[in-house]
């Protein structure tokens, strides 16, 4: 679980890589990653979603409340 960590475009790739590694290490459990983000810049969130997809991860917006977006991220 992480909160307010998607705000700087330069860390989006490493963050997605870290999430991917953690999900791979716990694949047998099937536990999702949950990331809550304050919407500051739509482009940065788009980059985050793209980086997750490039790593083969599925991201679903579990909750979207104007200024906050909560992602549930899984490995298929």
N, C-alpha and C positions, 0 to 999 in steps of 0.2 A: 504494500500500500504506500502510495506517495501522494503528496499534496503540493500544489503550486510549484512544480518543477519544470514545467514546459513554458519558458518565457524567453530564453536566449537561443536564437537559431544555431549558435555554435555548439551547443550541447545536445541538440536533438538527436543526432546520429549516435553519439556515445550512450545516451540514455536509452534509446531503442535497443542498442546492442546489449546493454546491461539487463534490460527487461527480458530480452530473448534468452540470454544465458541463464538467468534465474528460472525462467519457465522450463527450459530444457533440463536443468538440473533437478527439477521437481516434476517432471513429466508424468511419472507414475501416479502422482496425486491428482493431477488435473486441476490444480488450484489456479484460478486466474490472478492476474495482476490488476490492481485497481489504482487508477491515477485520477486525481481531482485537479482540475486546472481552472484558474481564473482566466477568462477570455480577455487577453490584452491585444493580441494580434492574430487575426484569422490565418494569415499566411504561415505563421509559426506552427499553429495547430495543424494546418494542412501538411506541412513538412513532417511533423510528428507522425501523422497518420500514414503518410507515404513511406517513411522510414520503417514503420512497423510492418507494413505490407511487403516491403522489399526483403524483410527478414522472415517472411512466411507466417506472420502473426495476424490474427484476426482481432480487430478492435470494434467494439460496439459502444455507442454512446448510451450509457445506462441511465443518465439523467442530464438534462440540458435546461438550465435555469438562467437564461439570459447572460449573466456574467460568469457563470460557473458551468463547467462541463465535466462529467464524471465518465471515464472510460473503463470498460471491463475488457481486458486483453487476455487472449488465450492462444494456445498453440493447437492447430487443428489435429 
